[in-house]
Amino acid sequence: MGIMKREKKTGIAALLLVLCLSVGAVTGLGGCGACSGPGNVRIELTGGETDGSGETAQENPQTGGETVQIPRFVSDSCGDSAALNRLNGETKLFTDALRKAGESEGTCIEIRSYPRENSRYLEVTTICRLSFAGDGEPARAPEEELMTLAYDRVNDEAILCREALAMAGLGGDELSIAVHTAYLEAGGDGEVEATEMQGFALDETGRVVSIYMKLRIREETGTEPAERFYVFDPAGKSLAPLDERAL
């Protein structure tokens, strides 16, 4: 992708690459047809198994325990349409990849989901963090991934990054170059080695108001690069660090 360096990915990144390549595969899974009319589809957040122990990790503010909020699109008035099956299929791929990545001893998984909606679109952005605390192993920075899924209630359509990028009128190379330029114009330190679109936000007209980007940045020569999330404004061509509290 233009300035983006393509490298072999490892760990959770490699697993989620499989997820991205499977975007078009989880379609047409059956159902009763389109669910028409706003208000009959909602997002439920549930806990789920994240390791092989059989335990279900849920949010526990008192103990500071793991948080697991797995989103599911649910219809109140009819069976799941192909669009809802596609969205829930992506969630399953995402969480299955995390479950596999979390099999190593000492790995902790946190999954937080942030639903939002307007008069037409229902969407959820999910952020997952893998932290590592293996005995005798060097300290490792947590790995983070982000995913946005959206549902068009008018047309009964699933919207993922591929569709959102088209709705924004951008190509992948064009987005990568624009983000890189915005980072430099904002006075960002170091060199951007890679950019990846992982999420988005829509307004009620279908305009993409935000694109959530993962940037790999090498701040100093000879140091390990850091991965951080940023928000790109397609209209203003500006870039700012992602504030999870604003999702």
Secondary structure per residue as TSV (DSSP state, phi and psi in degrees):
chain	resnum	aa	ss	phi	psi
A	1	M	-	360.0	80.0
A	2	G	T	59.5	-113.7
A	3	I	T	-76.6	-7.7
A	4	M	-	-78.1	127.1
A	5	K	-	-85.3	129.0
A	6	R	-	-92.7	121.6
A	7	E	-	-133.0	159.3
A	8	K	-	-67.0	131.0
A	9	K	-	-98.6	150.9
A	10	T	-	-127.2	166.8
A	11	G	H	61.5	-139.2
A	12	I	H	-64.1	-31.8
A	13	A	H	-61.5	-41.2
A	14	A	H	-66.6	-38.7
A	15	L	H	-65.7	-40.0
A	16	L	H	-78.1	-18.4
A	17	L	H	-64.2	-39.0
A	18	V	H	-60.8	-40.3
A	19	L	H	-58.9	-46.5
A	20	C	H	-63.7	-39.3
A	21	L	H	-69.3	-16.3
A	22	S	T	-95.2	8.1
A	23	V	T	-53.9	-43.2
A	24	G	T	-84.8	-5.5
A	25	A	T	-88.0	-25.8
A	26	V	S	-94.7	65.7
A	27	T	-	-133.9	161.4
A	28	G	-	61.3	42.1
A	29	L	-	-89.5	12.7
A	30	G	-	100.4	-175.4
A	31	G	-	132.4	-177.7
A	32	C	S	-98.3	6.5
A	33	G	S	107.9	-175.2
A	34	A	-	-65.2	142.0
A	35	C	-	-95.9	105.1
A	36	S	-	-92.0	149.4
A	37	G	S	92.4	136.8
A	38	P	T	-69.8	153.1
A	39	G	T	94.6	-9.2
A	40	N	S	-97.6	3.3
A	41	V	E	-123.2	134.7
A	42	R	E	-136.7	168.4
A	43	I	E	-109.8	126.8
A	44	E	E	-106.5	140.3
A	45	L	E	-110.7	123.1
A	46	T	E	-129.7	159.7
A	47	G	-	-80.8	164.4
A	48	G	E	-157.5	160.2
A	49	E	E	-64.9	135.2
A	50	T	-	-121.8	-0.6
A	51	D	S	-150.2	-172.2
A	52	G	T	-88.0	9.9
A	53	S	T	-81.6	-17.3
A	54	G	-	86.0	-3.0
A	55	E	-	-84.5	146.6
A	56	T	E	-107.6	117.0
A	57	A	E	-86.6	127.2
A	58	Q	-	-127.0	165.7
A	59	E	-	-64.1	132.3
A	60	N	-	-141.2	86.7
A	61	P	T	-60.1	-30.7
A	62	Q	T	-68.3	-37.9
A	63	T	T	-101.5	-8.0
A	64	G	T	68.9	25.6
A	65	G	-	-71.7	177.5
A	66	E	-	-59.4	150.9
A	67	T	-	-114.5	127.3
A	68	V	B	-129.3	112.0
A	69	Q	-	-125.3	95.3
A	70	I	E	-95.2	121.2
A	71	P	E	-81.2	147.6
A	72	R	E	-142.4	132.3
A	73	F	E	-85.4	124.4
A	74	V	E	-126.3	136.1
A	75	S	E	-97.0	133.2
A	76	D	S	-82.1	-27.7
A	77	S	S	-111.0	-14.5
A	78	C	S	-157.4	173.9
A	79	G	S	-64.9	163.8
A	80	D	-	-64.5	134.2
A	81	S	-	-82.2	174.0
A	82	A	H	-59.8	-35.2
A	83	A	H	-65.1	-44.5
A	84	L	H	-67.2	-37.9
A	85	N	H	-62.5	-37.6
A	86	R	H	-64.6	-45.7
A	87	L	H	-62.8	-46.5
A	88	N	H	-69.4	-28.6
A	89	G	H	-66.2	-38.2
A	90	E	H	-65.2	-40.1
A	91	T	H	-61.1	-41.7
A	92	K	H	-63.5	-43.1
A	93	L	H	-60.4	-42.5
A	94	F	H	-61.7	-50.9
A	95	T	H	-72.4	-32.7
A	96	D	H	-63.9	-39.8
A	97	A	H	-63.2	-40.7
A	98	L	H	-65.5	-42.4
A	99	R	H	-59.6	-40.8
A	100	K	H	-69.3	-41.7
A	101	A	H	-65.6	-26.7
A	102	G	T	-89.7	9.6
A	103	E	T	-71.2	-22.4
A	104	S	S	-67.1	141.0
A	105	E	T	-63.7	137.3
A	106	G	T	87.0	3.9
A	107	T	E	-92.3	129.2
A	108	C	E	-113.5	139.8
A	109	I	E	-117.1	132.3
A	110	E	E	-124.6	129.3
A	111	I	E	-127.8	117.9
A	112	R	E	-118.9	134.5
A	113	S	E	-120.8	141.2
A	114	Y	E	-127.0	93.8
A	115	P	E	-74.8	149.5
A	116	R	E	-151.4	156.7
A	117	E	E	-153.2	158.6
A	118	N	-	-135.2	-164.4
A	119	S	S	-65.5	-19.3
A	120	R	S	-120.7	-38.1
A	121	Y	E	-111.2	140.3
A	122	L	E	-116.6	122.8
A	123	E	E	-140.7	159.2
A	124	V	E	-143.0	134.3
A	125	T	E	-110.8	126.0
A	126	T	E	-115.7	130.6
A	127	I	E	-116.8	129.8
A	128	C	E	-119.2	144.5
A	129	R	E	-128.8	132.2
A	130	L	E	-109.5	121.8
A	131	S	E	-114.9	151.3
A	132	F	E	-124.0	130.0
A	133	A	-	-138.9	40.5
A	134	G	-	-68.0	139.2
A	135	D	T	-65.1	132.8
A	136	G	T	76.6	2.9
A	137	E	S	-99.5	148.7
A	138	P	-	-61.1	148.4
A	139	A	-	-62.5	136.3
A	140	R	-	-123.0	141.1
A	141	A	-	-68.8	145.7
A	142	P	-	-59.5	146.8
A	143	E	E	-98.0	137.9
A	144	E	E	-128.7	142.9
A	145	E	E	-136.8	154.4
A	146	L	E	-133.5	147.0
A	147	M	E	-146.6	133.2
A	148	T	E	-116.1	133.9
A	149	L	E	-124.6	140.0
A	150	A	E	-136.9	152.0
A	151	Y	E	-125.8	127.8
A	152	D	E	-90.0	108.2
A	153	R	T	-71.9	-23.9
A	154	V	T	-76.0	-46.4
A	155	N	T	-102.3	2.4
A	156	D	T	51.1	58.4
A	157	E	E	-127.4	144.2
A	158	A	E	-88.0	141.6
A	159	I	E	-127.0	120.0
A	160	L	-	-117.4	-172.1
A	161	C	H	-58.3	-38.9
A	162	R	H	-59.8	-46.4
A	163	E	H	-68.5	-40.7
A	164	A	H	-63.7	-38.0
A	165	L	H	-63.4	-40.9
A	166	A	H	-66.1	-39.4
A	167	M	H	-63.5	-29.5
A	168	A	T	-81.0	-7.1
A	169	G	T	72.0	30.1
A	170	L	-	-121.2	151.5
A	171	G	-	-99.7	165.3
A	172	G	H	-61.3	-45.8
A	173	D	H	-64.6	-40.5
A	174	E	H	-61.7	-42.4
A	175	L	H	-64.4	-45.0
A	176	S	H	-59.7	-44.3
A	177	I	H	-65.9	-42.6
A	178	A	H	-63.3	-40.8
A	179	V	H	-67.3	-42.7
A	180	H	H	-61.3	-44.6
A	181	T	H	-62.9	-43.5
A	182	A	H	-63.6	-36.1
A	183	Y	H	-63.6	-44.1
A	184	L	H	-66.5	-41.9
A	185	E	H	-65.8	-27.3
A	186	A	T	-82.1	0.1
A	187	G	T	80.5	24.4
A	188	G	-	-64.0	145.3
A	189	D	-	-85.6	152.7
A	190	G	S	77.7	-166.0
A	191	E	E	-115.5	130.3
A	192	V	E	-79.6	115.1
A	193	E	E	-92.8	-26.0
A	194	A	E	-157.6	148.7
A	195	T	E	-129.7	145.9
A	196	E	E	-148.5	124.9
A	197	M	E	-76.9	126.7
A	198	Q	E	-124.1	-12.3
A	199	G	E	-164.5	-177.5
A	200	F	E	-166.5	170.5
A	201	A	E	-138.8	139.8
A	202	L	E	-115.3	149.0
A	203	D	-	-95.8	-178.5
A	204	E	T	-69.8	-14.5
A	205	T	T	-90.6	-5.2
A	206	G	S	92.0	7.0
A	207	R	-	-77.0	134.8
A	208	V	E	-81.6	108.0
A	209	V	E	-90.7	-21.7
A	210	S	E	-146.8	143.4
A	211	I	E	-122.6	124.7
A	212	Y	E	-91.0	119.0
A	213	M	E	-113.8	144.3
A	214	K	E	-106.5	121.0
A	215	L	E	-111.9	137.2
A	216	R	E	-103.4	119.1
A	217	I	E	-124.2	129.9
A	218	R	E	-103.8	108.9
A	219	E	-	-78.2	-33.7
A	220	E	S	-138.3	145.7
A	221	T	T	-61.6	134.0
A	222	G	T	89.8	-3.5
A	223	T	S	-104.1	161.2
A	224	E	-	-72.6	139.7
A	225	P	-	-69.6	154.3
A	226	A	E	-112.6	145.9
A	227	E	E	-108.2	130.1
A	228	R	E	-139.8	153.6
A	229	F	E	-95.0	139.3
A	230	Y	E	-132.1	159.8
A	231	V	E	-110.7	123.5
A	232	F	E	-105.5	130.6
A	233	D	E	-95.7	108.2
A	234	P	T	-63.7	-29.1
A	235	A	T	-76.2	-49.1
A	236	G	T	-89.0	-6.3
A	237	K	T	56.1	37.0
A	238	S	E	-112.2	160.6
A	239	L	E	-134.9	136.9
A	240	A	E	-145.3	152.2
A	241	P	E	-58.4	142.5
A	242	L	-	-72.9	127.2
A	243	D	-	-102.5	108.6
A	244	E	G	-59.8	-28.4
A	245	R	G	-68.5	-16.8
A	246	A	G	-93.0	-1.5
A	247	L	-	-71.4	360.0
